[in-house]
Amino acid sequence: MRDAHTAPPVLAEVPRCRTEPDPHPGPLPVCPQCAETPQRISWRQRPGEPVVLAFDPCGHRWTSPAPPVLAVTP
């Protein structure tokens, strides 16, 4: 005899395959100013200063809002 209070198992929805190609293929993030995929990203950081990213070939630069915090744990 079946318990009237238990619901039948719910099947998880299967993720659908993408039909359109990825607009920004590749491992690099897009430039935040022109939304183009860069060929290379250079970065510079000095102690206590924000990180500066330079996107090539567009030449745009992005600066983090604050210097990163380094936490050392034992």
Gaussian input, Z-matrix of N, CA and C with variables (Angstrom, degrees):
# hf/3-21g

backbone

0 1
 N
 C     1     B1
 C     2     B2     1     A1
 N     3     B3     2     A2     1     D1
 C     4     B4     3     A3     2     D2
 C     5     B5     4     A4     3     D3
 N     6     B6     5     A5     4     D4
 C     7     B7     6     A6     5     D5
 C     8     B8     7     A7     6     D6
 N     9     B9     8     A8     7     D7
 C    10    B10     9     A9     8     D8
 C    11    B11    10    A10     9     D9
 N    12    B12    11    A11    10    D10
 C    13    B13    12    A12    11    D11
 C    14    B14    13    A13    12    D12
 N    15    B15    14    A14    13    D13
 C    16    B16    15    A15    14    D14
 C    17    B17    16    A16    15    D15
 N    18    B18    17    A17    16    D16
 C    19    B19    18    A18    17    D17
 C    20    B20    19    A19    18    D18
 N    21    B21    20    A20    19    D19
 C    22    B22    21    A21    20    D20
 C    23    B23    22    A22    21    D21
 N    24    B24    23    A23    22    D22
 C    25    B25    24    A24    23    D23
 C    26    B26    25    A25    24    D24
 N    27    B27    26    A26    25    D25
 C    28    B28    27    A27    26    D26
 C    29    B29    28    A28    27    D27
 N    30    B30    29    A29    28    D28
 C    31    B31    30    A30    29    D29
 C    32    B32    31    A31    30    D30
 N    33    B33    32    A32    31    D31
 C    34    B34    33    A33    32    D32
 C    35    B35    34    A34    33    D33
 N    36    B36    35    A35    34    D34
 C    37    B37    36    A36    35    D35
 C    38    B38    37    A37    36    D36
 N    39    B39    38    A38    37    D37
 C    40    B40    39    A39    38    D38
 C    41    B41    40    A40    39    D39
 N    42    B42    41    A41    40    D40
 C    43    B43    42    A42    41    D41
 C    44    B44    43    A43    42    D42
 N    45    B45    44    A44    43    D43
 C    46    B46    45    A45    44    D44
 C    47    B47    46    A46    45    D45
 N    48    B48    47    A47    46    D46
 C    49    B49    48    A48    47    D47
 C    50    B50    49    A49    48    D48
 N    51    B51    50    A50    49    D49
 C    52    B52    51    A51    50    D50
 C    53    B53    52    A52    51    D51
 N    54    B54    53    A53    52    D52
 C    55    B55    54    A54    53    D53
 C    56    B56    55    A55    54    D54
 N    57    B57    56    A56    55    D55
 C    58    B58    57    A57    56    D56
 C    59    B59    58    A58    57    D57
 N    60    B60    59    A59    58    D58
 C    61    B61    60    A60    59    D59
 C    62    B62    61    A61    60    D60
 N    63    B63    62    A62    61    D61
 C    64    B64    63    A63    62    D62
 C    65    B65    64    A64    63    D63
 N    66    B66    65    A65    64    D64
 C    67    B67    66    A66    65    D65
 C    68    B68    67    A67    66    D66
 N    69    B69    68    A68    67    D67
 C    70    B70    69    A69    68    D68
 C    71    B71    70    A70    69    D69
 N    72    B72    71    A71    70    D70
 C    73    B73    72    A72    71    D71
 C    74    B74    73    A73    72    D72
 N    75    B75    74    A74    73    D73
 C    76    B76    75    A75    74    D74
 C    77    B77    76    A76    75    D75
 N    78    B78    77    A77    76    D76
 C    79    B79    78    A78    77    D77
 C    80    B80    79    A79    78    D78
 N    81    B81    80    A80    79    D79
 C    82    B82    81    A81    80    D80
 C    83    B83    82    A82    81    D81
 N    84    B84    83    A83    82    D82
 C    85    B85    84    A84    83    D83
 C    86    B86    85    A85    84    D84
 N    87    B87    86    A86    85    D85
 C    88    B88    87    A87    86    D86
 C    89    B89    88    A88    87    D87
 N    90    B90    89    A89    88    D88
 C    91    B91    90    A90    89    D89
 C    92    B92    91    A91    90    D90
 N    93    B93    92    A92    91    D91
 C    94    B94    93    A93    92    D92
 C    95    B95    94    A94    93    D93
 N    96    B96    95    A95    94    D94
 C    97    B97    96    A96    95    D95
 C    98    B98    97    A97    96    D96
 N    99    B99    98    A98    97    D97
 C   100   B100    99    A99    98    D98
 C   101   B101   100   A100    99    D99
 N   102   B102   101   A101   100   D100
 C   103   B103   102   A102   101   D101
 C   104   B104   103   A103   102   D102
 N   105   B105   104   A104   103   D103
 C   106   B106   105   A105   104   D104
 C   107   B107   106   A106   105   D105
 N   108   B108   107   A107   106   D106
 C   109   B109   108   A108   107   D107
 C   110   B110   109   A109   108   D108
 N   111   B111   110   A110   109   D109
 C   112   B112   111   A111   110   D110
 C   113   B113   112   A112   111   D111
 N   114   B114   113   A113   112   D112
 C   115   B115   114   A114   113   D113
 C   116   B116   115   A115   114   D114
 N   117   B117   116   A116   115   D115
 C   118   B118   117   A117   116   D116
 C   119   B119   118   A118   117   D117
 N   120   B120   119   A119   118   D118
 C   121   B121   120   A120   119   D119
 C   122   B122   121   A121   120   D120
 N   123   B123   122   A122   121   D121
 C   124   B124   123   A123   122   D122
 C   125   B125   124   A124   123   D123
 N   126   B126   125   A125   124   D124
 C   127   B127   126   A126   125   D125
 C   128   B128   127   A127   126   D126
 N   129   B129   128   A128   127   D127
 C   130   B130   129   A129   128   D128
 C   131   B131   130   A130   129   D129
 N   132   B132   131   A131   130   D130
 C   133   B133   132   A132   131   D131
 C   134   B134   133   A133   132   D132
 N   135   B135   134   A134   133   D133
 C   136   B136   135   A135   134   D134
 C   137   B137   136   A136   135   D135
 N   138   B138   137   A137   136   D136
 C   139   B139   138   A138   137   D137
 C   140   B140   139   A139   138   D138
 N   141   B141   140   A140   139   D139
 C   142   B142   141   A141   140   D140
 C   143   B143   142   A142   141   D141
 N   144   B144   143   A143   142   D142
 C   145   B145   144   A144   143   D143
 C   146   B146   145   A145   144   D144
 N   147   B147   146   A146   145   D145
 C   148   B148   147   A147   146   D146
 C   149   B149   148   A148   147   D147
 N   150   B150   149   A149   148   D148
 C   151   B151   150   A150   149   D149
 C   152   B152   151   A151   150   D150
 N   153   B153   152   A152   151   D151
 C   154   B154   153   A153   152   D152
 C   155   B155   154   A154   153   D153
 N   156   B156   155   A155   154   D154
 C   157   B157   156   A156   155   D155
 C   158   B158   157   A157   156   D156
 N   159   B159   158   A158   157   D157
 C   160   B160   159   A159   158   D158
 C   161   B161   160   A160   159   D159
 N   162   B162   161   A161   160   D160
 C   163   B163   162   A162   161   D161
 C   164   B164   163   A163   162   D162
 N   165   B165   164   A164   163   D163
 C   166   B166   165   A165   164   D164
 C   167   B167   166   A166   165   D165
 N   168   B168   167   A167   166   D166
 C   169   B169   168   A168   167   D167
 C   170   B170   169   A169   168   D168
 N   171   B171   170   A170   169   D169
 C   172   B172   171   A171   170   D170
 C   173   B173   172   A172   171   D171
 N   174   B174   173   A173   172   D172
 C   175   B175   174   A174   173   D173
 C   176   B176   175   A175   174   D174
 N   177   B177   176   A176   175   D175
 C   178   B178   177   A177   176   D176
 C   179   B179   178   A178   177   D177
 N   180   B180   179   A179   178   D178
 C   181   B181   180   A180   179   D179
 C   182   B182   181   A181   180   D180
 N   183   B183   182   A182   181   D181
 C   184   B184   183   A183   182   D182
 C   185   B185   184   A184   183   D183
 N   186   B186   185   A185   184   D184
 C   187   B187   186   A186   185   D185
 C   188   B188   187   A187   186   D186
 N   189   B189   188   A188   187   D187
 C   190   B190   189   A189   188   D188
 C   191   B191   190   A190   189   D189
 N   192   B192   191   A191   190   D190
 C   193   B193   192   A192   191   D191
 C   194   B194   193   A193   192   D192
 N   195   B195   194   A194   193   D193
 C   196   B196   195   A195   194   D194
 C   197   B197   196   A196   195   D195
 N   198   B198   197   A197   196   D196
 C   199   B199   198   A198   197   D197
 C   200   B200   199   A199   198   D198
 N   201   B201   200   A200   199   D199
 C   202   B202   201   A201   200   D200
 C   203   B203   202   A202   201   D201
 N   204   B204   203   A203   202   D202
 C   205   B205   204   A204   203   D203
 C   206   B206   205   A205   204   D204
 N   207   B207   206   A206   205   D205
 C   208   B208   207   A207   206   D206
 C   209   B209   208   A208   207   D207
 N   210   B210   209   A209   208   D208
 C   211   B211   210   A210   209   D209
 C   212   B212   211   A211   210   D210
 N   213   B213   212   A212   211   D211
 C   214   B214   213   A213   212   D212
 C   215   B215   214   A214   213   D213
 N   216   B216   215   A215   214   D214
 C   217   B217   216   A216   215   D215
 C   218   B218   217   A217   216   D216
 N   219   B219   218   A218   217   D217
 C   220   B220   219   A219   218   D218
 C   221   B221   220   A220   219   D219

   B1=1.4440
   B2=1.5333
   B3=1.3061
   B4=1.4485
   B5=1.5126
   B6=1.3230
   B7=1.4605
   B8=1.5228
   B9=1.2789
   B10=1.4712
   B11=1.5234
   B12=1.3368
   B13=1.4605
   B14=1.5316
   B15=1.2925
   B16=1.4616
   B17=1.5174
   B18=1.2860
   B19=1.4619
   B20=1.5241
   B21=1.3184
   B22=1.4526
   B23=1.5303
   B24=1.3305
   B25=1.4704
   B26=1.5263
   B27=1.3114
   B28=1.4670
   B29=1.5256
   B30=1.3113
   B31=1.4565
   B32=1.5244
   B33=1.3184
   B34=1.4626
   B35=1.5273
   B36=1.3136
   B37=1.4594
   B38=1.5233
   B39=1.3052
   B40=1.4572
   B41=1.5223
   B42=1.3528
   B43=1.4628
   B44=1.5266
   B45=1.2970
   B46=1.4584
   B47=1.5156
   B48=1.3035
   B49=1.4648
   B50=1.5237
   B51=1.3219
   B52=1.4625
   B53=1.5118
   B54=1.3032
   B55=1.4634
   B56=1.5198
   B57=1.3240
   B58=1.4610
   B59=1.5243
   B60=1.3247
   B61=1.4671
   B62=1.5287
   B63=1.3218
   B64=1.4522
   B65=1.5236
   B66=1.3492
   B67=1.4636
   B68=1.5238
   B69=1.3260
   B70=1.4650
   B71=1.5279
   B72=1.3334
   B73=1.4543
   B74=1.5268
   B75=1.2944
   B76=1.4534
   B77=1.5077
   B78=1.3146
   B79=1.4576
   B80=1.5249
   B81=1.3325
   B82=1.4630
   B83=1.5221
   B84=1.3408
   B85=1.4665
   B86=1.5162
   B87=1.3161
   B88=1.4560
   B89=1.5178
   B90=1.3297
   B91=1.4690
   B92=1.5313
   B93=1.3361
   B94=1.4607
   B95=1.5244
   B96=1.3283
   B97=1.4622
   B98=1.5194
   B99=1.3469
   B100=1.4675
   B101=1.5267
   B102=1.3371
   B103=1.4637
   B104=1.5265
   B105=1.3156
   B106=1.4588
   B107=1.5231
   B108=1.3283
   B109=1.4483
   B110=1.5227
   B111=1.3231
   B112=1.4632
   B113=1.5287
   B114=1.3121
   B115=1.4555
   B116=1.5289
   B117=1.3308
   B118=1.4648
   B119=1.5241
   B120=1.3376
   B121=1.4615
   B122=1.5249
   B123=1.3293
   B124=1.4597
   B125=1.5260
   B126=1.3135
   B127=1.4611
   B128=1.5095
   B129=1.3415
   B130=1.4536
   B131=1.5201
   B132=1.3217
   B133=1.4564
   B134=1.5159
   B135=1.3044
   B136=1.4541
   B137=1.5207
   B138=1.3271
   B139=1.4656
   B140=1.5275
   B141=1.3198
   B142=1.4616
   B143=1.5153
   B144=1.3375
   B145=1.4614
   B146=1.5273
   B147=1.3411
   B148=1.4702
   B149=1.5305
   B150=1.3165
   B151=1.4637
   B152=1.5218
   B153=1.3413
   B154=1.4561
   B155=1.5246
   B156=1.3500
   B157=1.4595
   B158=1.5162
   B159=1.3418
   B160=1.4665
   B161=1.5231
   B162=1.3237
   B163=1.4609
   B164=1.5167
   B165=1.3481
   B166=1.4708
   B167=1.5164
   B168=1.2942
   B169=1.4509
   B170=1.5305
   B171=1.3471
   B172=1.4716
   B173=1.5241
   B174=1.3438
   B175=1.4584
   B176=1.5107
   B177=1.3286
   B178=1.4593
   B179=1.5218
   B180=1.3296
   B181=1.4560
   B182=1.5176
   B183=1.3380
   B184=1.4572
   B185=1.5106
   B186=1.3426
   B187=1.4586
   B188=1.5145
   B189=1.3315
   B190=1.4589
   B191=1.5260
   B192=1.3288
   B193=1.4562
   B194=1.5225
   B195=1.3242
   B196=1.4688
   B197=1.5216
   B198=1.3170
   B199=1.4542
   B200=1.5293
   B201=1.3205
   B202=1.4642
   B203=1.5212
   B204=1.3121
   B205=1.4549
   B206=1.5298
   B207=1.2989
   B208=1.4437
   B209=1.5254
   B210=1.3213
   B211=1.4582
   B212=1.5218
   B213=1.3217
   B214=1.4542
   B215=1.5181
   B216=1.3267
   B217=1.4585
   B218=1.5233
   B219=1.3141
   B220=1.4667
   B221=1.5118
   A1=108.17
   A2=116.25
   A3=122.51
   A4=112.10
   A5=116.26
   A6=120.13
   A7=108.13
   A8=118.22
   A9=122.67
   A10=112.62
   A11=117.71
   A12=120.44
   A13=114.17
   A14=117.84
   A15=118.93
   A16=109.82
   A17=115.33
   A18=120.97
   A19=109.35
   A20=117.38
   A21=119.24
   A22=110.10
   A23=118.54
   A24=119.76
   A25=110.87
   A26=114.48
   A27=120.57
   A28=107.90
   A29=115.17
   A30=119.47
   A31=109.38
   A32=116.05
   A33=120.30
   A34=109.01
   A35=114.61
   A36=118.95
   A37=109.31
   A38=115.26
   A39=120.99
   A40=108.26
   A41=118.13
   A42=118.69
   A43=110.40
   A44=115.06
   A45=120.09
   A46=110.79
   A47=114.91
   A48=120.44
   A49=109.21
   A50=115.37
   A51=119.68
   A52=108.95
   A53=116.27
   A54=120.19
   A55=111.29
   A56=117.06
   A57=120.43
   A58=109.01
   A59=118.31
   A60=120.12
   A61=111.12
   A62=115.65
   A63=121.32
   A64=108.57
   A65=119.26
   A66=120.18
   A67=113.36
   A68=118.08
   A69=121.65
   A70=109.75
   A71=117.07
   A72=118.05
   A73=111.15
   A74=116.42
   A75=120.45
   A76=111.92
   A77=116.25
   A78=120.53
   A79=114.45
   A80=118.75
   A81=120.51
   A82=111.48
   A83=117.43
   A84=119.92
   A85=110.26
   A86=116.38
   A87=120.90
   A88=110.75
   A89=116.05
   A90=122.15
   A91=107.89
   A92=119.56
   A93=120.77
   A94=114.02
   A95=118.73
   A96=120.41
   A97=112.99
   A98=117.26
   A99=118.98
   A100=112.40
   A101=119.10
   A102=125.03
   A103=112.60
   A104=117.80
   A105=122.12
   A106=109.30
   A107=116.63
   A108=120.99
   A109=108.53
   A110=118.68
   A111=120.65
   A112=111.74
   A113=115.27
   A114=120.55
   A115=109.87
   A116=114.97
   A117=120.13
   A118=108.63
   A119=116.01
   A120=121.75
   A121=106.98
   A122=116.02
   A123=121.35
   A124=108.03
   A125=116.54
   A126=118.66
   A127=110.10
   A128=113.63
   A129=120.83
   A130=107.37
   A131=114.55
   A132=119.30
   A133=108.84
   A134=115.01
   A135=121.51
   A136=107.29
   A137=118.35
   A138=120.64
   A139=112.25
   A140=115.78
   A141=121.71
   A142=114.62
   A143=119.35
   A144=122.75
   A145=110.16
   A146=117.31
   A147=119.99
   A148=111.44
   A149=115.29
   A150=122.14
   A151=108.48
   A152=117.39
   A153=122.94
   A154=108.21
   A155=116.29
   A156=121.60
   A157=108.52
   A158=116.97
   A159=122.14
   A160=107.73
   A161=116.91
   A162=122.60
   A163=109.45
   A164=116.04
   A165=121.63
   A166=108.89
   A167=122.58
   A168=129.83
   A169=114.27
   A170=119.57
   A171=119.24
   A172=112.16
   A173=118.49
   A174=121.25
   A175=115.24
   A176=118.28
   A177=120.30
   A178=110.19
   A179=115.88
   A180=121.97
   A181=108.86
   A182=114.76
   A183=121.79
   A184=107.65
   A185=116.05
   A186=122.12
   A187=108.61
   A188=116.16
   A189=119.74
   A190=108.93
   A191=118.06
   A192=120.06
   A193=113.88
   A194=118.07
   A195=121.11
   A196=108.72
   A197=117.35
   A198=118.59
   A199=110.93
   A200=117.84
   A201=119.15
   A202=111.08
   A203=115.13
   A204=121.91
   A205=107.98
   A206=116.82
   A207=121.68
   A208=108.52
   A209=115.53
   A210=120.65
   A211=108.49
   A212=116.40
   A213=121.60
   A214=108.04
   A215=115.14
   A216=119.55
   A217=109.25
   A218=116.94
   A219=119.19
   A220=112.15
   D1=136.49
   D2=-178.97
   D3=-86.98
   D4=143.03
   D5=177.40
   D6=-76.45
   D7=125.75
   D8=-176.42
   D9=-72.66
   D10=-15.53
   D11=-175.81
   D12=-94.63
   D13=-8.64
   D14=179.57
   D15=-94.69
   D16=137.00
   D17=179.79
   D18=-86.67
   D19=151.24
   D20=176.64
   D21=-65.49
   D22=153.80
   D23=-178.97
   D24=-61.88
   D25=141.09
   D26=-179.45
   D27=-97.22
   D28=128.39
   D29=178.38
   D30=-80.94
   D31=137.89
   D32=178.14
   D33=-71.00
   D34=144.28
   D35=178.82
   D36=-70.86
   D37=131.63
   D38=-179.91
   D39=-78.07
   D40=129.86
   D41=178.61
   D42=-64.11
   D43=138.70
   D44=-178.43
   D45=-83.65
   D46=147.80
   D47=177.14
   D48=-73.37
   D49=143.94
   D50=177.20
   D51=-75.60
   D52=132.28
   D53=178.28
   D54=-93.70
   D55=-26.88
   D56=179.09
   D57=-96.78
   D58=148.11
   D59=179.72
   D60=-70.23
   D61=155.28
   D62=177.89
   D63=-65.12
   D64=125.69
   D65=-177.13
   D66=-67.25
   D67=-21.12
   D68=-179.35
   D69=-131.92
   D70=72.20
   D71=-179.42
   D72=-70.91
   D73=152.15
   D74=177.13
   D75=117.57
   D76=165.83
   D77=-175.98
   D78=-81.79
   D79=-14.53
   D80=-176.35
   D81=-88.48
   D82=143.59
   D83=175.34
   D84=-72.48
   D85=161.48
   D86=-179.64
   D87=-78.60
   D88=158.28
   D89=176.46
   D90=-67.00
   D91=130.05
   D92=-178.75
   D93=-69.25
   D94=-15.73
   D95=-179.03
   D96=-94.15
   D97=-44.71
   D98=-175.27
   D99=-109.69
   D100=-5.37
   D101=178.07
   D102=60.46
   D103=27.86
   D104=175.96
   D105=-99.16
   D106=151.77
   D107=176.58
   D108=-79.93
   D109=122.10
   D110=-178.26
   D111=-79.10
   D112=159.64
   D113=173.63
   D114=-84.32
   D115=-28.47
   D116=-177.65
   D117=-155.37
   D118=148.09
   D119=174.35
   D120=-124.86
   D121=122.10
   D122=175.55
   D123=-101.48
   D124=150.47
   D125=178.75
   D126=-138.79
   D127=153.21
   D128=178.96
   D129=-139.93
   D130=139.00
   D131=177.09
   D132=-147.42
   D133=131.98
   D134=173.85
   D135=-114.09
   D136=149.36
   D137=-177.97
   D138=-54.08
   D139=129.35
   D140=177.52
   D141=79.55
   D142=3.84
   D143=179.69
   D144=-117.17
   D145=156.44
   D146=177.71
   D147=-64.12
   D148=158.08
   D149=177.51
   D150=-79.45
   D151=137.93
   D152=177.42
   D153=-114.55
   D154=124.25
   D155=175.85
   D156=-107.25
   D157=136.63
   D158=176.73
   D159=-118.79
   D160=123.87
   D161=-177.89
   D162=-96.48
   D163=128.46
   D164=177.50
   D165=-110.92
   D166=139.56
   D167=10.23
   D168=-94.55
   D169=-1.54
   D170=-175.33
   D171=-70.05
   D172=-26.83
   D173=176.50
   D174=84.44
   D175=1.10
   D176=178.17
   D177=-68.97
   D178=153.67
   D179=178.88
   D180=-123.56
   D181=149.23
   D182=176.42
   D183=-133.32
   D184=135.17
   D185=179.85
   D186=-118.96
   D187=134.18
   D188=177.79
   D189=-65.82
   D190=151.46
   D191=-177.27
   D192=-68.08
   D193=-23.64
   D194=-178.44
   D195=-150.82
   D196=157.46
   D197=176.09
   D198=-64.66
   D199=144.98
   D200=178.78
   D201=-69.58
   D202=152.57
   D203=179.52
   D204=-100.82
   D205=125.68
   D206=178.81
   D207=-98.48
   D208=122.12
   D209=179.20
   D210=-114.80
   D211=126.38
   D212=178.99
   D213=-106.91
   D214=126.33
   D215=179.25
   D216=-115.85
   D217=149.73
   D218=-179.05
   D219=-70.95

